[in-house]
Amino acid sequence: MRFSSIGYTIKQGFCNIWRNKMFSLASIATMSACIFLFGLFFAIVTNFQAMVKEAESGVAVTVFFNEGITQDEIDWIGEEIGKRVEVSEYNFISAEEAWEEFKTEYFGNDEQAAAGFQDDNPLANSASYEIYMNDISMQSTLVDYLTGLEGVREVRQSEIVANTLSDFNSLIGYISVGIILILLLVAVFLISNTVTTGIAVRKDEIGIMKLIGATDRFVRAPFIIEGVMIGLMGSILPLILLYILYNKVIVYIGEKFSFLNTLINFLPVEEVFDSLVPVALILGVGIGFLGSRITIRKHLKV
Amino acid sequence: MIKLEHVSKTYSAGIPALNDINLEITEGEFVFIVGDSGSGKSTLIKLLLKELEPSEGVITVDGKKLHTIRRRHIPKFRRNLGVVFQDFRLLKDRNVYDNVAFAQRVIGAPVRESRRKVPAILSTVGLAAKYKSYPKQLSGGEQQRVAIARALINQPKILLADEPTGNLDANNAWEIMKLLEEINARGTTVVVVTHNMEIVKAMNKRVITVQKGIIVSDEKGDDDEI
């Protein structure tokens, strides 16, 4: 295709949008609403996942050893734990450290109360590894492995927390996929309607084009451009709106519901938009392309 | 230039629109195809444009057997044919210049070439002064001239005209026929489908008469060389 033909095709794409002003506006508006909802959900999911990740990082599995185990054997267990892909971090806590922590937690500054245990550490057999994971859903696999290790007496885990977080994460994932699929269908249908009207309006012109030797690509390209432009505009507008609203909402929640500040830590707008902008643009342009392509295949037999 | 060998076309209703047509039109000829409404004239034009496929037989245009042309090569094939219709089929939202330049645009010709060729072809059809006018500002005859200019801009070897004078008064019809004759004199093969017998007689060209899908006569004109 010549450069002038490309320019002509793009111009015709815009002309199509202009000729079908009302239909195009309706498509852009509905597309914007769909992408806005998607963006809203995306921002909530991203924030929630960040919170879940943070919560996950606080959940640990603790491994206790058999009585009379040597330091070499403990070190070997540590090395084995370190090799596991599920493990992000592990710390050795000696019996003395465990006792120190316990003392501080339960006796506080009461030196006398703790003094009774001066030479007799009640947690003598409580040396342990505290293990943190990359993904909480891998906990049961890791626990099974750790239980099978020689020298391991007990593995403690917080199964309820792990399962709840993992289930909630999956639920959010399923809802996201569901919403995206519904939005995709609605938007494809809308763009298809607009392009169908465009084809009907330009029926005579298309007929003439065919008779004087226009290729399929030449006839179809302006309709593809039309769909893609509607998709693009329908994703840029809600992105701008979401950018403005996101910051305002964070500030508003922070001010009005200050008690939430300790529970919720919102991500900065840049972090959310780093991934939201490409996803929304690809979604918009993709839906526009798909909607117009399906329609011209169906209605434009050239 | 155009050859039909045992060509038949039957639509889904089962009635044959064309039945065992054998016909040859040589390069540079001017041919009228006449017949009543429903005789199969328009079906013949559609077959030549490869808008329709024959039910039987072989059609050859400019040395190409049409049944061997792949779907994606049809646009390229049609660029060798200029087409003119009774209802002009101009783009109402574009002026005379743009309507003619549109045919160049469609085949991807450079804009520079259009700027050179469009005024020249508009002069040929006598509309150079009206290049800025829109179709609704022109008479029927003038609109048909624009359609002819558009059909000729890509220098086709064959010009097919389906009832080109059907919507015109006697004067305009005669002028359009004279224009087609001039185009033919420059070497383009011209095939005109019409039922205006007055003009056909006055032009004194080869006349093929079709009735109920069959060629009933093929008379050579006095000034035909073949």
Interface residues (C-beta under 8 A of the other chain):
Chain A: M1 R2 S4 S5 Y8 D204 E205 G207 I208 M209 K210 L211 I212 G213 A214 T215 D216 F218
Chain B: L49 R72 P75 K76 F77 R78 R79 V83 R89 L91 F102 A103 R105 V106 I107 G108 P110 V111 R150 A151 N154
